[in-house]
Amino acid sequence: MKIIDRYVTKNFLTGYAIAFAVLMGLRIMIDLFVNIDEFTEQTNIGFLDVCRNIAIYYGRNSLLYFRDFSGMITVVAAVFSLGKMTRNNELVAVMSSGVSLKRIIAPILFLSLMFTGVHVADQEFLIPPLADKLVRTHDSIDKTLSYDLWFISDSSGSLFSSSQFKVKENVIVNPTIITRKQRGDSELWDVTGIIKADSASYDPDAKSWIFDNGVFCKISTKLEDRPSETIKSYPSDLTPRDIPIRRKSVQMDLLSSYDLVKLAKQSPKDLAKLYAQKNFRLTDPIVNLIMLMISLPVLVCRDPKTLKSAVFVSFALTGLCYVMTFVSKLLASEVIISGKVMPELWAWLPIFIFLPIAFIELDSMKT
């Protein structure tokens, strides 16, 4: 590695550390300021327990905050490093030595690719194992935490419903399980029976729900042919960890790409949001790199007097790309164009618009 590469790398990493601390800290402080009363709703816990819950909550959710702000952190780090070099007239000295300014931004692009890999690892390997805990609200306490679940499907098509699932005990209270069978290759399902019980607990070794006073009623076309029989267990790949995540379709972004592919075979409640998530997994890292590619040519300016305007234009373009990506995620599962849901179009739309702009700016950069 050459001296100039080490120098640019040092400046960028310093800027990245500062941007990371500022943006992540600001995100946490704003959320804490707005929701501090939620942490203190439980009157039966002490001050130390409240502080512990706050630390655990934001420690876990920092993974989500980094996923959402990783692209912006990279852009701010680039502004910091290149702005410092411009202010000290270092870019002019580099150009006078015969080195192209495109050579200066090469270490930044390489490090950005590395941080994009960290972003992907965070989304695919760090967040999914903690997904059942990341869905918890600010006032959630492990000892009393419970959820309702309505018609959550497993891989066999059975629908699980209950008014209460106790998280700590991993017990479903008064569960109702509707067993179904798919009608050929179509998307239609036939109900084959109903299971009711006082409670159900999951046995991970047997991969089955164990019932307390379980009863299975087979569905038949004739009323007299509907016998009830005792049932002790029911095999299912719907685990206690899956229940908090699968309750709402908006929480699909906590699943890994492998889990999304597997979930697509189970006929979930909202296929449009599922397909949108699968496409945004591919486009989000690309959009983060595009935001940086848009900013770098603007920031590489030789005159310190134009630095402020360059930073403003850089943040304006990056913010426009960020906002458009956010709006695309909102519209991906809505019926907007031709009366159809088009998640693929909305996921790739920011790339189609801003990638040509990034290449044009890189090509027109004065070096």
N, C-alpha and C positions, 0 to 999 in steps of 0.2 A: 504494500500500500504506500502510495506517495505521500509526501508531506501535506500537499494541498488536500488530498483525500482525508487524511487524519484530521486536519483542521476543520474542514466542512462537516465531517462526521461528529466531531466534538461539539461544534456549535449547534448542530441539529439535535443531537441527543440532549444537550442542555435545554434547548427550547422545548423539546418533547416532554422532559421531566417537569418543566415549569407549567406548560400547557395542561398536562395531565393533572397536576396537583390543583391548578386553578379551576379548570372546568369540572373535574370530579368533585372537588370540595364545594364549589358553588352549587352544583346539583344536589348534593347531600344537604347542605345548609338550608337551601330553599325548601326542600321537602320536609326537613326536620322542623323548620319554623312554622310551616303550614299545618303539620300533623303532630306537633308535640303533645297536644291534648289527647290524641288517640293512644299514645303510649302510657298515659297516666290514668286511663279509664278504669283499670283494674285497681280497686281500692284495697285489695287484700295482699298486695305485694309491696315490698319496701323500695327505698330509693336505689339501692345497689342492684336490685332485680330489674328495675326500670332501665338503668344505665346498661345493664347486661343485655336486655332485650333490644335496646337501641343499637348497640355495637354489633350484635348478631344480625339484626335486620339489614343494616347498611353494609355490613361486611359481605353478606350474600348478594344484595342487590347491586353492589359495585360491579359485579360481572355484567349485569344488564346495562348499567350506565356506560361502561366502557364499550360495550357492543354498539350502543346508540351514538356515542360521541367519538368513536375511534377515527373516523374520517376527518372530523373537525379538529381533533387534537393534532393530527398530522399537518393540516393546513396551517394552524397557528404556530406549530414548531417551525415550519418552513418560513413563515413570515418573520419569526424571531431571528432565525439564523441568517437569512439573506438580508433582512433589514439591518442587522448589525454590521454585516460586511459592506453594505451600501453606505451606511452612515460614516464608516471609517475610510471610505474611498478605496476599499480593498479590491472591489471588482474592476476598477479602472487599472490598478496595478497588475491584476491578473491578465487583463486584455492587452496591456502594453508589453507583456512578456510573451505574447503570441499564443496564449491558451484561450480556447473558445469558452464562452460562458456556458455552452451546453455541456462542456466537460465538468463545470462546477456543479451543475445540478445532478450529475450522474450518481454521486454517493447518496443524495437525498432520495432519488427514485429507488435505489437499491434498498435503503433502510425502510422506505415506505412499503415495499413489497414484503419485507420481513414482518413489519407490524400488521400488514394485511393478513399474513399467515397466522399471527397471534389472534387477530379478530376471528378468523375462521375456526381456530382451535377453541377459542372461548365459546363460540356459538355451538360447535358440534360436540365438544368433549367436556367442557366445564359446566355449562348451564344445564344441559339435560339431566345429569345426576341429581341436581338440586332443584329440579323443576317443581316438585311437590311442595318444597319449602318456599320457593320464590313467589308462589301464588298467594301466600298468606298476607293478610292485612296488617296494619301497624299495631292494632290492639289484640292480635292473636296470641293466645297463651297455649302452649303445648298440652297442658293438663286438661283443658276444657275445650280444645278446638274440635269443631265438628262441621260437616258439610251436608247439604242435601244433594241428591243425585237423581236425575230424571232421564230415563231411557238412554243410558250409555251402552253402546254396543261393544261386544267383544268380537274376536275373529270368526266365531261360529255364527254370528248374527243375533245372539241372545241379547235382550235388553234388560238392564239392571235399573231398578228404581227403588228409592227409599227417601224418607223425610230426614234421615239422620245417619251419617257415617262418622263414627268416633275415630279420630286420627290416632290418638295415643294407643288405644286398644286394638286398632285395625279391625273394628267390628261394624257391620252394617245392621242397624236396628230395623226390625220388621221389613225385611227385603221382599220385593216382588220381582221375579225373574220371568220374563216372557221368552220362551224358547221358540225359535223359528227355523224354517228350512227354506233355502232359496229355490225358486221355481225355475229349474233349468238354468239356462245362461242369461235369463232376463234379470232385471233389477227388482223384480217383485219377490216378496217373501210371504210364506204361509205360516201362520201361528200353529205350533204343534202342542203347546202346553203352557201351563203357568205354575211356577213354584212360589210358595209362600212359606215363611218361617218366622220364628220369634227373633232370631238373630243369625248372622253368618260371619264366621271368622275365616281368614285365609290361611291355608297350609302351603307354604312355599315349596316344601318337598314334594307333595302330591300335586301341586299346582291346581288346587281345588278349593272351593268355598265349602266349609264345614257348617252344616245347619244345626240349629237347636229347634227341635219340633218342626222339621221341614216336611212339607206336603206337596206332592206333585199331582196336578190335575191335567189329564190328557184331553186335548181338544178333539171333539168328534162332531160330525154333522148331526148326530142323533143325541138328544138330551139324555136318553137312558144309557148311552154308551160312553159316559164321561166318568170313569172310575177315578177315585183319589187313592194315592198310595204314599206311604212314608218314604222320604228320601233323606239320606244322611249327608250327601255331598254332591257337588256339581263341578266338574272340571271346567276351568276357564283361564284364559291368559290375561284377563282383566285383573290386575293386582291392586292392592291398597294404594300403592304409590301412583298408579295411573288415575285413580278417581279424582283427586284434586285438580289434576291437569285437564282431564277430559270433560270436566263439567261445563266449560265455556269454550266456544270456538276461538275466542280472541287470545286464548292461552296456547294456541298451537305454536306460537313463535318460540316457546320454551323447549320444544321437542327437537331432536336431532333430525337430519335428513333421512336417516335410516328409519326412524320412528314415523316420519311423515309418509314414507313409501309404504310401510306396513299398515299405517292407519288408513291409507287410501283404499285398501282392500276390504275394509270393514264397514263401508257405507256410513261414514260419520254424518253428523247433523248438517254440516255446512261444507260441501265439497268445494265450493267456490273459494272460500278462505283457505282451504287446504292446498288447492292448486296454486293460489297466490303465494302462499308461504314457500312452496317448493321452488317457485321461480325467483322469489326475492332472495332465497339463499344463494342463488347463482349471481344475481345482479348487484347485491349490496357491496361485496368486496370490489367489484368493478367500478361502481359509482364512487366509492371512496378514492380509488386511484384517479378517476376522471376529475374529481374536485381538485386534487393536487396538481394534475396536469394543466388544468385551467389556470390555477393560481401562479405556478412557477414562472411562465413567460412574462407575466405582468410584474412580478416581484423582482426579476432580474433587470433592474434599471441602473444605469451608470451614474445618474445625477442624483445626489442626496436630496435636492429640492423637490424632486418628483416622487419621493418615497411615500409621503402621506397619501397622495392621490393613488399611487400604485396599490398601497395596502387597502384603501377604500374600495377600489375597483375589484381587487382580489376577493375581499370578503363579500362584495355584492354578488359576484358571479358564483362564488361558492354557496352563499346563502340561497340564491335562486335555485341552484341544483338541489340543495338540501330540502328546500320547501317543496319543490316539484316531486321529489322522491316521496316525501311525507304524504302529499296529496294523492299520489299514485297508489300508495298503500291503502288510503281510505277508499278510493274508488275501485280498487281491484276486484272487489266482490259485489259491486253494484251494477245494476242494469243501466248502462249509459248509452252505448253505441249499438244501433241496429236491434235494439230490444234484447240484447244478449249480454251475458256476463263474460268478460274477456280479461281474465287475470293475467294471461301471458302478455298481452299488449301493454297493460299498465306497468307491469314489472320491468319491461325492456324499454319503455318510452323514454325515460330520462337518458338512457345510454344512446338511443338513436338521435336525440337532440344535442346532447352535450359532448359526445365523443368527437364528432366532426369539428366542433368549436375548439376542442382541446388540440387536435392535430393542426388546425389552421393557426392557432396561436403559437404552437411549438415551431411550426415551419416559418412563421413570420418574425420570430424572436431575433432581435439584433444581437449578434454575438461578437 
